[in-house]
Amino acid sequence: MTEEWTEIGRLSDIPRRGARCLGTPFGRIAVFRTVDDAVFALEDRCPHKGGPLSDGIVHGTSVTCPLHNWVFSLETGQVQGPDKGQVQTFAIRRDQDRLFITASIIPAIAAE
């Protein structure tokens, strides 16, 4: 079975060390861009206090929650350091400037 992908936008629409959000039937997903143009997709909700990770500071392959400074790996969704927790990650791929996310995970996308 071939995996299907849904186009969600362009890399150039996301600032370096920034994020863009997608509204989905599963909640908000934040798509992050690192300084070296790697892209990652995470659930946009910190499990600690519900803070929007998309408003956090991207550094390396991590993002810091804007509410209470929890640091999450963009690669695994795992909280770093003494804190414990994890957010869901989503498969994302890049084709030149175009970004795609697994269609089976997100059947209907509304850009925000």
Backbone torsions as a table, in degrees:
resi	resn	phi	psi	omega
1	MET	NA	128.2	-179.8
2	THR	-85.2	133.1	178.6
3	GLU	-75.0	134.7	178.9
4	GLU	-99.2	146.9	-178.4
5	TRP	-123.7	147.3	177.3
6	THR	-114.5	129.8	178.4
7	GLU	-71.4	134.6	-177.0
8	ILE	-119.9	-0.6	179.0
9	GLY	142.5	-160.4	-175.7
10	ARG	-120.4	145.8	176.0
11	LEU	-57.6	-40.3	-177.6
12	SER	-65.2	-13.4	176.6
13	ASP	-80.2	-12.2	-177.8
14	ILE	-109.3	124.4	178.7
15	PRO	-66.7	148.6	174.4
16	ARG	-58.5	138.3	-176.1
17	ARG	60.2	35.7	179.5
18	GLY	-136.3	-169.9	-176.5
19	ALA	-147.1	160.7	172.9
20	ARG	-133.5	143.2	-177.9
21	CYS	-105.6	148.7	175.0
22	LEU	-123.6	134.1	172.4
23	GLY	-89.8	129.1	-179.3
24	THR	-134.0	167.5	175.0
25	PRO	-61.8	-16.4	-179.3
26	PHE	-98.8	6.4	-177.2
27	GLY	109.2	-173.7	-178.4
28	ARG	-80.7	137.9	175.2
29	ILE	-118.5	133.1	177.0
30	ALA	-100.7	129.7	175.7
31	VAL	-105.9	118.3	-175.4
32	PHE	-103.4	147.5	174.9
33	ARG	-123.7	127.4	179.2
34	THR	-87.0	174.6	-179.6
35	VAL	-62.1	-27.9	179.4
36	ASP	-101.0	21.8	172.8
37	ASP	70.7	18.2	170.0
38	ALA	-74.6	147.8	179.6
39	VAL	-123.3	145.0	-178.8
40	PHE	-141.9	150.6	178.1
41	ALA	-125.5	126.1	-179.7
42	LEU	-132.9	156.6	168.2
43	GLU	-56.9	135.7	-174.5
44	ASP	-93.3	47.4	-178.6
45	ARG	-150.9	116.2	177.3
46	CYS	-67.5	132.1	-179.7
47	PRO	-71.2	-13.4	-178.3
48	HIS	-74.7	-58.7	-178.2
49	LYS	-133.2	12.7	176.7
50	GLY	77.5	14.5	-178.6
51	GLY	-64.5	148.4	178.9
52	PRO	-77.3	108.6	-179.3
53	LEU	-61.9	-26.6	178.9
54	SER	-63.2	-18.8	176.8
55	ASP	-91.9	0.6	-176.8
56	GLY	-80.5	177.1	179.6
57	ILE	-95.0	124.5	177.7
58	VAL	-90.3	127.6	177.9
59	HIS	-142.3	120.9	-174.5
60	GLY	61.0	-126.9	176.0
61	THR	-110.6	39.7	178.0
62	SER	-133.5	161.5	172.7
63	VAL	-135.0	140.1	178.9
64	THR	-103.2	127.1	178.8
65	CYS	-61.0	134.7	-177.9
66	PRO	-72.2	-15.1	-176.9
67	LEU	-87.0	-48.3	-174.0
68	HIS	-136.5	19.8	172.0
69	ASN	64.4	23.2	171.2
70	TRP	-68.8	140.0	-178.5
71	VAL	-108.4	127.4	-178.6
72	PHE	-114.5	140.2	171.9
73	SER	-73.3	127.9	175.8
74	LEU	-71.0	-23.1	-178.9
75	GLU	-77.8	-38.9	-174.2
76	THR	-116.2	-18.2	-174.8
77	GLY	81.3	-1.3	-176.5
78	GLN	-78.3	139.4	174.6
79	VAL	-70.2	139.6	179.3
80	GLN	-96.9	159.9	174.0
81	GLY	77.7	-152.4	-174.1
82	PRO	-73.8	-18.2	-178.9
83	ASP	-75.7	159.2	-178.9
84	LYS	-129.0	137.7	178.3
85	GLY	154.2	175.2	-179.1
86	GLN	-159.9	149.4	171.9
87	VAL	-115.3	156.7	-179.1
88	GLN	-71.4	139.9	173.9
89	THR	-105.9	158.6	-179.7
90	PHE	-130.9	142.5	178.4
91	ALA	-67.3	132.0	179.6
92	ILE	-139.5	146.4	175.9
93	ARG	-138.9	161.0	-176.5
94	ARG	-124.8	135.8	174.1
95	ASP	-127.3	99.0	-172.4
96	GLN	59.7	-116.8	-178.8
97	ASP	-94.4	-7.4	-176.4
98	ARG	-89.8	141.2	-179.8
99	LEU	-114.2	141.8	-178.0
100	PHE	-133.8	146.2	175.8
101	ILE	-127.4	152.2	-176.7
102	THR	-57.0	122.4	-176.3
103	ALA	-64.9	-32.7	-179.0
104	SER	-67.0	-25.7	179.2
105	ILE	-81.7	-35.0	-174.8
106	ILE	-127.7	87.6	-177.2
107	PRO	-69.7	-26.7	-179.8
108	ALA	-141.8	119.8	-175.9
109	ILE	-114.8	137.7	174.1
110	ALA	-125.8	113.7	179.7
111	ALA	-66.5	143.6	178.6
112	GLU	-116.9	NA	NA
